[in-house]
Amino acid sequence: MTDPLALVPLPQSVIWSEGAWETQDPWEELSVGVNDELDAAEYTLSISPRGANLAAGSEAALADGRNTFAQIVTGTNGSIPCVTIADRPRYAWRGLHLDVARHFLPIAEIETFIDAMALHRLNVLHLHLTDDQGWRIEIKGYPRLTEIGAWREQTLVGSMDGGAETWRFDGTRHGGYYTAQELEGLVEYARRRGVQIVPEIDLPGHMQAAIASYPELGNVPEQQIGVREVWGISDHVLGVSDVVFDFVRDVLTQVAAIFPGPYVHIGGDECPRGEWERSSAARSRLNEWGLTRFSEIQGRFTRFAAEVLAEHGKRIVGWDEVLETRLPDDTIVMNWREAAGVKRSVRRGFRTIISTHDQTYLNYYQASPAHEPPAIPGPVLSVEDVYTAPLEPPSLTEEQRRLILGVQAQLWSEYLPDAESFQYMAFPRLCALAERAWGSPEQTWEQFEERLRAHLPRLDAFGIRYRPLD
């Protein structure tokens, strides 16, 4: 980016909204278009006293250029710099994960996050739609998923330390869900801002809300359980009957129809095997499938989900536990447990997204817990930590490095009861990760902090309730 040569008055009639620009005098020209001579990920943007011109090598790069223009004009005082930019991202996948299963977020609040993502040229919204504590997506033919599974009668207050006898609950019913029509509208809202939505249906674990809705989906069909009201990992996982696999097919088929993008996340993390080990039906299935270990049941689910989604032109994404079983070659692995997992994944030839918890989990404390709202116990992760922590493991070959598809921030919502708490934990740490995901020229923390302070009025303009810088 060149240094500003002049400040150009911003016409009141310039509109950047819903992916379109319109202007009248005093600007004489305003052009936007795809240029086949540019690389697919590249865009160029020039602003002069006469107007603005944006060209890009693809529609995705065009969206990045529009979002750069929006960043320039947002929070201005009526003048913008003359500038020429030629840029492209380091990573193709620049993501944000929102857990709307533990705590429900209204569509309007998700749209606010999408607007903020576009401002920071983040291009993938990973929506965690199902978990033990709530099922958030309407599935035709399974009405109890939203009548029962979308609601829990109360929620744990504080941590689970000290045992069940010390737990306290709020006594308030919590929940909600999105209709297919609402999600289709959200997909379009995101698309017009250059953001692709990747839905997650977590399986075969993290399924207590579904099993509470339909006990026949579990391993003990005669047992009626409720939607989970505490955090942690439920022992209740999907059973192995034909009814269960029919359910998985129906859900994934409808999800594939709602979300037109090429990816569907199927979870695959933290799946206990105790119910399978105690189940005669699971033992019979092992013999039928020619398997010998209960751990292989998860692999069976993974491959089945991949086959269903492939029929609809989709690829699966899974948390790194899926590496413990045999996988389709085109699986995308989202590494979360430890940095070394990135190397293991790319060594096996899988496209990999860096989501390592101690670098990207924005639900961790930002400073000393004594001075912060409740958060998931773990390492303190400050803005400076996010900006300076190593992302890629050392000593990767060039071939392995090319398999790293991108970087993603995570917001797990056990301790995020409302939109304000989501935003407080996300920003300004997400600003730091967004810059790293884009791959701007390396700078010191002090240089970034100075620019970040100047950037905060843009967050104010978007109504983002961020944590103040120290």
Secondary structure, DSSP 8 states (H G I E B T S, - for coil): ------EEE--TT-EEETTEEE--TT--EEEEEE-TTS-TT-EEEEEETTEEEEEESSHHHHHHHHHHHHHHHTT-SSEEE-EEEEE--S-SEEEEEEETTTS---HHHHHHHHHHHHHTT--EEEEE-EETTEE-B--TT-THHHHTTTEES--EES--TT-GGG-EE----EE--B-HHHHHHHHHHHHTTT-EEEEEEEESSS-HHHHHH-GGGSS-TT-------S-S--S-----SHHHHHHHHHHHHHHHHH--SSEEEEE--S---HHHHT-HHHHHHHHHHT---TTHHHHHHHHHHHHHHHTTT-EEEEEGGGGGS---TT-EEEE-S-THHHHHHHHTT-EEEE--HHHHBTTB-SS-GGGS---BSS----HHHHHHS--S-TT--HHHHTTEEEEEEEE--TT--SHHHHHHHHTTHHHHHHHHHHT-----HHHHHHHHHHHHHHHHHTT-------
